[in-house]
């Protein structure tokens, strides 16, 4: 089942998270940039605050869409060892790419939060949202980092991902929700009618709106996907 756009996907995802609505201590963290429109709709439906959690994919040089790992706020680095070993990627190359992505991660931290500190997730229910997963490298790095911050419960939720990726990540989360797990998968963007890049300005605007307006159920869910998979 295809989604119209990221916000449509977020409204669909919210329907599977309503047990967390109006619960004290719940916070929605979105992976920028594409996860923010999804996370915005989830946060509004659950009456929960929205923040971003910064992760940067480490793309293979010359094949940047192929993730050899990811880095997250706090200096966490997670490698996709299957890719690293298959392509015999040297440590020096990984370090070079990580250095570049670390600078971009720091820039986004400043740009999105205006130097405000990230939300304290200790003993809170954290719902981590993205617009979809392929290898899951970014989500894996985020989950590993957040687990160290001692949340009460860690939930990962995405509209679409390969079933194997969801199963692998379920070992890192207390709950893993994947609305759609199509086979063959093709790629995240294949399952969206509109998968245009999300801009920094859009991220900032959605965070501003989430902070300023009362959260509540979306006015219209529109056409939602059919049967879903909860891993």
C-alpha positions as CSV (number, residue, x, y, z in Angstrom):
1,X,0.0,0.0,0.0
2,X,1.4,3.4,-1.0
3,X,1.2,6.6,1.0
4,X,0.3,10.0,-0.5
5,X,3.0,11.8,1.4
6,X,4.8,11.8,4.7
7,X,2.0,13.5,6.6
8,X,-0.5,11.0,5.3
9,X,1.9,8.3,6.4
10,X,2.1,10.0,9.9
11,X,-1.6,10.0,10.3
12,X,-1.8,6.3,9.4
13,X,1.0,5.5,11.8
14,X,-0.7,7.4,14.6
15,X,-3.7,5.0,14.4
16,X,-1.4,2.2,15.7
17,X,0.0,4.3,18.5
18,X,-3.2,5.5,20.2
19,X,-2.6,3.5,23.4
20,X,0.0,6.2,24.1
21,X,-2.4,9.2,23.6
22,X,-2.8,11.6,26.5
23,X,-0.3,9.6,28.6
24,X,2.0,11.7,30.8
25,X,5.7,11.3,30.0
26,X,5.3,10.4,26.3
27,X,7.5,12.2,23.8
28,X,7.8,11.8,20.0
29,X,11.3,12.0,18.6
30,X,11.6,12.3,14.8
31,X,14.6,11.6,12.7
32,X,15.3,14.6,10.5
33,X,14.6,15.5,8.0
34,X,12.1,13.1,6.4
35,X,10.8,11.7,9.7
36,X,9.7,15.1,11.0
37,X,6.4,15.5,8.9
38,X,5.6,11.9,10.0
39,X,6.4,12.6,13.6
40,X,4.5,15.8,13.6
41,X,1.2,14.0,12.8
42,X,1.9,11.3,15.4
43,X,2.7,13.9,18.1
44,X,-0.5,15.9,17.3
45,X,-2.7,12.8,17.4
46,X,-1.2,11.6,20.7
47,X,-1.2,15.0,22.4
48,X,2.5,14.6,22.9
49,X,5.5,16.9,22.5
50,X,7.7,16.7,19.4
51,X,11.4,17.0,19.2
52,X,14.1,15.8,16.7
53,X,16.8,13.3,17.3
54,X,19.8,13.8,15.2
55,X,21.3,10.9,13.2
56,X,23.5,11.0,10.1
57,X,23.9,8.1,7.7
58,X,27.4,7.2,6.7
59,X,27.1,6.7,3.0
60,X,29.6,4.6,1.0
61,X,31.8,7.0,-1.1
62,X,30.5,7.0,-4.6
63,X,27.3,5.1,-3.5
64,X,26.0,7.5,-0.9
65,X,22.6,6.0,-0.7
66,X,24.1,2.8,0.5
67,X,24.7,3.0,4.3
68,X,27.8,1.6,5.8
69,X,26.7,2.9,9.2
70,X,25.4,6.0,11.0
71,X,26.3,8.4,13.8
72,X,24.0,9.9,16.4
73,X,24.1,12.8,18.9
74,X,26.4,11.9,21.8
75,X,29.2,10.4,19.6
76,X,27.6,7.1,19.0
77,X,28.7,5.3,15.8
78,X,27.0,2.2,14.5
79,X,28.4,0.3,11.5
80,X,26.7,-1.9,9.0
81,X,29.4,-4.6,9.1
82,X,27.9,-6.6,6.2
83,X,28.4,-3.6,3.9
84,X,31.8,-2.7,5.4
85,X,33.1,-6.2,5.0
86,X,31.5,-6.9,1.6
87,X,33.1,-3.7,0.1
88,X,36.3,-4.0,2.2
89,X,35.9,-0.4,3.3
90,X,39.0,0.7,5.3
91,X,38.8,2.4,8.7
92,X,40.3,5.6,7.3
93,X,37.4,6.0,4.9
94,X,34.9,5.4,7.6
95,X,36.6,8.0,9.8
96,X,36.7,10.6,6.9
97,X,33.0,10.2,6.2
98,X,32.1,10.3,9.9
99,X,34.0,13.5,10.3
100,X,32.1,15.2,7.5
101,X,28.8,14.0,8.8
102,X,29.6,15.0,12.4
103,X,29.9,18.6,11.2
104,X,26.5,18.4,9.5
105,X,24.9,16.8,12.6
106,X,26.2,19.7,14.7
107,X,24.9,22.2,12.2
108,X,21.5,20.7,12.3
109,X,21.5,20.6,16.1
110,X,22.0,24.4,16.1
111,X,19.6,25.1,13.2
112,X,16.6,23.1,14.5
113,X,16.8,23.9,18.2
114,X,18.2,27.4,18.2
115,X,20.8,26.1,20.7
116,X,18.1,24.8,23.1
117,X,19.0,21.5,24.8
118,X,17.4,18.3,23.7
119,X,14.5,16.9,25.6
120,X,15.4,14.8,28.7
121,X,14.1,11.3,27.9
122,X,15.1,9.6,31.2
123,X,12.1,7.6,32.6
124,X,9.9,8.8,29.7
125,X,8.1,6.8,27.0
126,X,10.0,7.6,23.8
127,X,8.4,7.1,20.4
128,X,11.1,7.3,17.7
129,X,9.7,7.9,14.2
130,X,11.1,8.0,10.7
131,X,9.5,8.0,7.2
132,X,10.7,4.5,6.5
133,X,13.7,2.2,6.8
134,X,15.9,0.4,4.3
135,X,19.0,-1.0,6.1
136,X,17.9,0.6,9.3
137,X,21.4,2.0,10.1
138,X,20.1,5.4,11.2
139,X,17.3,4.0,13.4
140,X,19.8,1.5,14.9
141,X,22.2,4.3,15.9
142,X,19.3,6.3,17.4
143,X,18.0,3.4,19.4
144,X,21.4,2.5,20.8
145,X,22.0,6.1,21.8
146,X,18.5,6.6,23.4
147,X,18.7,3.3,25.3
148,X,21.8,4.7,27.1
149,X,19.6,7.7,28.2
150,X,17.4,5.3,30.3
151,X,13.9,5.9,28.9
152,X,11.1,4.0,30.6
153,X,10.0,2.6,27.3
154,X,11.5,2.8,23.8
155,X,9.1,2.5,20.8
156,X,10.3,2.6,17.2
157,X,7.6,3.3,14.6
158,X,7.8,3.7,10.8
159,X,5.3,3.6,7.9
160,X,7.3,1.2,5.7
161,X,10.3,-1.1,5.9
162,X,11.6,-4.5,5.0
163,X,10.3,-7.2,7.4
164,X,13.9,-8.3,8.1
165,X,15.0,-4.8,9.1
166,X,12.0,-4.5,11.4
167,X,12.8,-7.8,13.0
168,X,16.4,-7.0,13.5
169,X,15.6,-3.6,15.1
170,X,13.0,-5.1,17.4
171,X,15.8,-6.4,19.5
172,X,16.8,-2.9,20.3
173,X,13.3,-1.5,21.1
174,X,10.6,-2.4,23.6
175,X,8.1,-2.2,20.7
176,X,8.7,-2.1,16.9
177,X,5.8,-0.9,14.7
178,X,6.1,-1.2,10.9
179,X,2.8,-0.4,9.1
180,X,3.8,-2.0,5.9
181,X,6.5,-4.6,5.2
182,X,6.3,-5.1,1.4
183,X,8.2,-7.7,-0.5
184,X,10.0,-7.0,-2.7
185,X,10.9,-3.7,-1.0
186,X,12.5,-1.6,-3.7
187,X,13.2,1.4,-1.4
188,X,11.4,3.8,0.9
189,X,10.5,6.4,-1.7
190,X,8.8,3.8,-3.9
191,X,5.9,3.6,-1.4
192,X,5.2,7.3,-1.5
193,X,3.4,9.3,-4.2
194,X,5.2,12.4,-3.0
195,X,8.6,11.8,-1.6
196,X,10.1,15.3,-2.2
197,X,13.0,16.1,0.1
198,X,12.0,17.8,3.4
199,X,13.8,21.1,3.9
200,X,15.4,22.6,7.0
201,X,12.8,25.3,6.9
202,X,10.0,22.8,6.9
203,X,11.6,21.0,9.9
204,X,11.8,24.3,11.8
205,X,8.3,25.3,10.9
206,X,6.8,21.9,12.0
207,X,8.7,22.0,15.3
208,X,7.5,25.6,15.9
209,X,3.9,24.6,15.1
210,X,4.1,21.6,17.4
211,X,5.4,23.7,20.3
212,X,2.8,26.5,19.8
213,X,-0.5,24.8,19.1
214,X,-2.4,22.3,21.2
215,X,-1.9,18.8,19.9
216,X,-5.0,16.9,18.9
217,X,-6.4,14.3,16.5
218,X,-5.9,15.1,12.8
219,X,-9.0,16.6,11.3
220,X,-9.0,13.9,8.6
221,X,-7.1,10.7,8.2
222,X,-7.9,10.5,4.5
223,X,-7.2,7.2,2.8
224,X,-5.2,5.0,5.1
225,X,-3.3,1.7,4.3
226,X,-4.9,-1.6,4.8
227,X,-3.6,-4.4,7.0
228,X,-0.3,-3.6,8.7
229,X,2.5,-5.5,10.3
230,X,3.4,-4.9,13.9
231,X,6.8,-6.6,14.5
